[in-house]
């Protein structure tokens, strides 16, 4: 059993950000446990062709580590992964990283007031604080389609892309038309003789306007860091302007709807294909996607958009409910992630032996998606209701980390045994968030991964990101309990 002050789980944006902040505050007794063999989180796992961020990268990156060298405004996955590796190296995190350490259980020990943490490989740790940077998009969702085991060709999920599969001679069936699929479908259509795209619900798609960042602008950003700072600042506020459309004046969405329909009209000439690709729900209810190459790709003659629901998978392809078999040699699932099951297989046991899975059996909730009553000195990064439909998650992570660091310092400096959020503070926070969500576009009647099986939105933050940050900007003693401190 190894003793540390702080144990961080995961090395994506959350875990690495936590490591950097711990270092900057002079903490040296911490480890970052990572199940894989390199850092990166989703940016390590998702290697599908076309994978890129769908928020402009000058905002979707750490404020404390600007990169003047981004090649595109929507950076590609390899570049973001390299950036995260640079973060780990630059901030001296490598000695703290333990690869091949998949945490299976973290259990509060009342006697020692520490967390006992066990890994699949047998390693065990005792930590005063746990920061869980598990990420919401780490566990692929693979639908249990009838007949799938009978399919004779390769089958894989977009987050587990099988690069050994040669698509240039294969007919490819793609299931799903979400954020990932619209990025890899153009690549498949360019290479494969036939792509059958099985669409359950058409997404709303806005123009992406991705631009390469020329050497001149890069040199300027490098020479005058203020330029990049101002650019980031401008991007931040431009994104915040979108919030009212999502949370209040959903009529604003009607304007965006016209822009999206125009985008479809400009890119798809065939009216029957356009009809298939036109959503029938309010724009914004599901994640709004950005793409300049998806519509042109699906309009190509070697791509077929199939809207008849899937009946079963057969040996040679996909049979739809009209009895037609669509021949496929390869099946690719772009079917998303298990987002609402936040801690997944990780067993988190808090005070009095309570398991987080049980505490959340009626729906996940946490104060600012971060603190859960009954789970002392435990911080969950990007937990319930912290997701965004309009801006960068890195902003949310940095907001949470500022509070985490403050709280750790308070516990250490006051001599408290432990800290936890008060029950009533957590409950009233949750009620307020759920109340605000009622008027939002996300509850306007579509099925989306934002909602759990009870139809409750446990995923998104219903407001401006600066209000989220403001709520975490100070440690209000009325909301928190410090054990052993009067
Ligand atoms: P997703 O947005 O959840 O899309 C899943 C797709 O699969 C949807 O079209 C869904 O249809 C379909 N689907 C699911 N189960 C199905 C079934 N049983 N039969 C037929 N179709 C089924 O997943 P994703 O595209 O992987 O993206 C997930 C999230 O990852 C995104 O929303 C985004 O937050 C993130 N992402 C981010 C980036 C980035 O650049 N930052 C890039 C890619 C992904 P329905 O709509 O009918 O449910």
Boltz pocket constraint, residues with backbone or C-beta under 6 A from the ligand:
constraints:
  - pocket:
      binder: B
      contacts: [[A, 52], [A, 53], [A, 54], [A, 55], [A, 137], [A, 143], [A, 144], [A, 158], [A, 175], [A, 176], [A, 177], [A, 178], [A, 179], [A, 180], [A, 181], [A, 198], [A, 199], [A, 200], [A, 201], [A, 287], [A, 310], [A, 334], [A, 335], [A, 336], [A, 337], [A, 447], [A, 448], [A, 449]]
      max_distance: 6.0
